[in-house]
């Protein structure tokens, strides 16, 4: 996989995970809440929606400016980015190494870049 320059926001997330050596705090909390208090599922879903909103808004603006092709689906790409960071953070915690998180990040960002408009 060709590795490109990492956006600052993605790099800062990796750095914070390197320092914490923990999984995603919100994801861990969400899993516990849903398991013990299923009635709070809607609140947890709202939390994930809020987390994904900046991705979705940014990707939508990129598509509107013509930086992404029209077939790019901002909602689906936001889900992908969230899942990559969430899953990568869990693997980081499990193995004590940020390599899986870095690989997930590179893969997700490469997929988003595959929708870049021709310039």
N, C-alpha and C positions, 0 to 999 in steps of 0.2 A: 504494500500500500504506500503510495507516494505521500510523504508528509510535508505539508505546507506550513507557512507561518501561522501560528495559532492566534486567534483573536484574543485580545486582552482579557475579556470576560471569561473565556474558557480556561485560559491559563491561570487566572486567579482562583477559579473553582478547584483546579487541580492542586494548586499551592495550599489552599485551605484544607483539602483532604489529606495532603501530605503531613500537615501539622497535626490534624486531629486523629489520623489513622482510624477514623470511624466511618460507619456507613452514613447514609443520608439521615440526618436528624429527623426531618419531617417524615420521611418514609418509614423510619422505625417507629415513630410515634403513631403514624397513621395505621400501621399494621396492628399495633397493640390496641388502639381505640376500636378499630373495626372488630377485632377478635373479642374484646370484652364488652363493648357497648355497640352492638350492630345498629342501634337506632341513630347513631351519630354518623353513619355512612355518608349522608348528604353533606354534612359539614366537612368531612374529610375530602370528599369529591370537590367541594368548593375550594378547599385549600390547594388541591392540585391544579385546579383551573386557574387560580390566581398565580400559581408558580409558572404555568405555561403561557399565560397571557402576554408577557413581554416578548417571548419567542414568536407567538402568533402575530402580534402587532408588528413587530420588526420585519418578519417575513412577508406579511401583507404589504407593508410599505415598500419593501424591496421589489415585490412583484409589480406594484403600481408604478414604480419608477422605471420599470423595464429591466431591472437587474436580474430578475428571475423570470423564466418562461411562464406563460399563462397557465400551463398545466401543473405547475407547482401548487400543491395544496398546503397552505400555511398551517392549517389545523393538524393535518397528518404529520407534517415536518416538526411541529411543536411537540406532538406526542413522541416522535422518534427521539428528539433531543432530550426530552425529559426522561424517557426510558433508558437512554444510553448513559446519562449522568447518574440516574438512580441505580441502575444495575451495576454500573462501573464502581460506584461508591460502595455498594454492598460487597462486591468482589475485592475491592481495596481493603475493606475491613476483614474479610475472611482470610485473605492471604498475606496481609500486612505489607502490601506492595502496591504502588499506584500504577503499575504497568497495565493491568486490565482496564483501569479507568482511562488511562491515556489512549489505549487502543480503541475503546468504545467511543471516546471523544473524536479521535481521528476518523473512525468509520462513519460516525453520524455526520460530522462536518463535510466529509468527502461526498456523502450522499446528497446533502443539501447543495453542495457546489455543483453536483451533476445537473442541477436545474438552472445553472447560470445561463443567462441569455447570451447569445453570440454577439460579440462587439466588433 
